[in-house]
Amino acid sequence: MGWQIDPIGLRTVCNQLYGLPKASIYVDRDSNGKGSNKRYKKTNFSWYQNVIATNGEQL
């Protein structure tokens, strides 16, 4: 159809279809760039790491 792909919309749809998180790491920083900039693993980090390691065979 010649339509352009909206990358944000594509990412949103993929996240909804596959239920995969955008990231498994939280960075302590607000939208103004203030914070400690420390990185923390989210609760789904180990699960997502396993999904990547098994190429999606173990969900």
Steps between C-alpha positions, in 0.01 A plus 500: 500500500801726522437595863788601722572289808470680832786358715332585829174344387682192372680459832174542691322239290788254530508545878126438520506198269800325648482632855871574501622790706683786339786472749590297807723762657389809686723809501450736791457822302201725445393675180719799589813284524517519877565195714777265603519334154533164676370198312270248666375167370122483470317197637468352150874524424584131552192385309575725203866400502390134476258579215783658304745217579252232384391702195145511632464124542450532877241761581 
